[in-house]
Amino acid sequence: MDMTRIRDHMVEHQLTRRGIDDRSVIEAMRTVPREKFVAPGFEDFAYEDAPLSIGDGQTISQPFIVALMLEKAGLKAGDKALEVGTGSGYASALMSRIVRQVYSIERHERLALQARDRFGTLGYHNIEVRVGDGSKGWPDAAPFDAIVVSAAAPEVPSALKEQLNLGGRLIIPVGRGQEQRLKRVTRTGPAAFEEDDLGGVVFVPLIGEDAWTAAHPMYTATVPSPGTFAAGPGSQPRVQGAGMETTNRLPALPEGVLDHTEFQQRFWALQRLSWIMFTLLLAICLLGLLGRGGPFSRQTLMLSDGSVDFPVISRWNTPEDMTVNFLASSEDRVFTIDAAFLRTFSVQGIDPPQKATFARDGRIGYVFPADPAEPTQIVFRLQTQQPGARRATIGLGEEVRTQFTFIFP
Ligand code: SAM
């Protein structure tokens, strides 16, 4: 696969057409191999217009939202920048292609270490990664010219504002509901900040001392309504009135776990339905094969005086036939069963009936008259007794065999 072409296609279709025009961001998006930041097996989906799972319940952000955040952060070549929520490392990698130095903090150790390895492999040596709570920022490395927070906070954490350089920009999703607002906080003076609303987004929660607690229920993402993508990201929010909901002509930006395109959602729903149908069909086939009346529900035992065909799979309290075939013989024939057989089946009738019955050595014997001319077939009309796996013995003459029957409750 020609990844350069796929990346160029992604930039053209997912970014520039939606209004991303910062040259340094576009250049970085053309350069950083997103396929190296997704979980193994997901490489083919790396340039989809969607966030992807990276394990630990986290996601690598949708390319467009990363590009938008970086563009709005106004990154410049000499900047020192902080990313809170390293995740896969993709956004930090992009930032590192634009600015002088990136600091990246992630609360999941596995993700942080994995990202650090990726940076090493790709030769991105201007990124420092730390495991920790990014809601408190990275005081030792502050102040920063730009801070990008890739998870949603209930409020703008004050520590992050304090760690901004004068003129520094903080990009952060903020909100207490399922959808949040993407905010840009600019430090305009030692204690002065300006805030811009950049649009609606859906992010995984920022978990930390100055954010949500770890018990925060995972956000479920909403799919933006088709119309919301029409406006470019440069538009300003439209306030409809005091006390009323604020609407915005900016695109609602998908992020997080469930926010996939409508097509994907439909595809997955169809896929799930197909699996359910397939499983049901399989279960029906198996029941047909293995169940009562199926090809494996009976067994024929071959003995020297003849054969016995009996049920091995049945249902509780159900009539069953057992067929005893005697070879032609000039002597009376004897069929025997044990007490266990009678716990499995009750004998309701014998066709044709036996000549005599006897009990000996814990067995019941049925005697049938001799017929030297031809074989004789006897049908025992049975009724299943107790459910479960049952074991009993049957015999023709002196020969005895053990047989098993499974009776479904
Ligand atoms: N920017 C990432 C990328 O490009 O792959 C995606 C980030 S993912 C949407 C959000 C990340 O924020 C998760 O990896 C999560 O573990 C992390 N996170 C949440 N709360 C955090 C905190 N207080 N400090 C650091 N990382 C945090």
Boltz pocket constraint, residues with backbone or C-beta under 6 A from the ligand:
constraints:
  - pocket:
      binder: B
      contacts: [[A, 58], [A, 59], [A, 60], [A, 61], [A, 84], [A, 85], [A, 86], [A, 87], [A, 88], [A, 89], [A, 90], [A, 91], [A, 92], [A, 105], [A, 106], [A, 107], [A, 108], [A, 111], [A, 132], [A, 133], [A, 134], [A, 135], [A, 150], [A, 151], [A, 203], [A, 204], [A, 205], [A, 206], [A, 207], [A, 208], [A, 209], [A, 211], [A, 256]]
      max_distance: 6.0
